[in-house]
Amino acid sequence: MNLDLRIPMGLMFSIVGAILTVFGVITRGSSIYDRSAGLDINLIWGVVMLVFGLTMFLLGRRADAHQQAEPVEGTSRPLNQGRGHGH
């Protein structure tokens, strides 16, 4: 089994990014952002992490789907066909 590391990494960044984004939206306009010149850092970096995570996840899924569709060298059957389950 080949696991592309972009899939779990993308999920991790997406989850943390979603949490930061929600927290940034909820605390928008709060006094906690006075130290950062009024910038909602949680919202900004939450969106950046969410976009990065989704990009990594989708790239990993696309590569995984492409790898499964390639035929085995020297045959016309796909890589995952005929393996396991007693075949």
C-alpha positions in Angstrom: 0.0 0.0 0.0 1.4 3.3 -1.1 0.3 6.2 1.1 0.9 9.7 -0.3 1.9 11.9 2.7 0.1 14.8 1.2 -3.2 13.2 2.2 -2.8 13.1 6.0 -0.7 16.3 6.0 -3.5 18.0 4.0 -6.1 16.8 6.4 -4.1 18.0 9.4 -3.6 21.5 8.0 -7.2 21.7 6.9 -8.5 20.8 10.3 -6.2 23.3 12.1 -7.0 25.9 9.5 -10.7 25.5 9.9 -10.4 25.8 13.7 -8.4 29.0 13.4 -10.7 30.4 10.8 -13.8 29.9 12.9 -12.0 31.3 16.0 -10.9 34.3 13.9 -14.5 34.9 12.7 -15.9 34.6 16.2 -13.4 37.0 17.8 -13.4 39.5 15.0 -13.1 43.1 16.3 -12.0 41.9 19.8 -9.4 43.6 21.8 -7.1 40.6 21.6 -5.9 41.9 18.2 -4.7 45.3 19.5 -1.1 43.9 19.8 -1.2 42.9 16.1 -2.1 46.3 14.8 -5.7 45.4 14.6 -5.1 42.5 12.2 -7.2 39.4 12.7 -4.2 37.1 12.6 -6.2 34.0 13.5 -8.6 34.5 10.5 -5.7 35.3 8.1 -3.5 32.3 9.0 -6.6 30.1 9.3 -7.5 30.8 5.7 -3.9 30.3 4.6 -3.6 27.0 6.4 -7.0 25.8 5.1 -6.1 26.6 1.5 -2.7 24.9 1.9 -4.3 21.8 3.5 -7.0 21.4 0.9 -4.4 21.9 -1.9 -2.1 19.2 -0.4 -5.1 16.8 0.1 -6.4 17.2 -3.4 -3.0 16.8 -5.0 -2.5 13.6 -2.9 -5.9 12.2 -3.9 -5.2 13.1 -7.6 -1.9 11.3 -7.6 -3.4 8.3 -5.8 -6.2 8.0 -8.4 -3.7 8.4 -11.2 -1.4 5.7 -9.8 -4.3 3.2 -9.4 -5.5 3.8 -13.0 -2.1 3.0 -14.5 -1.7 -0.5 -16.0 0.9 -2.9 -14.7 4.0 -2.9 -16.9 3.7 -5.5 -19.7 0.0 -6.0 -19.3 -3.2 -4.1 -20.1 -4.8 -4.7 -16.6 -4.9 -1.9 -14.0 -2.5 -2.1 -11.1 -5.1 -3.0 -8.4 -7.0 -5.6 -10.4 -6.4 -9.3 -9.7 -4.5 -8.8 -6.4 -5.7 -10.1 -3.1 -8.9 -11.9 -2.2 -7.5 -15.2 -3.5 -6.9 -14.1 -7.1 
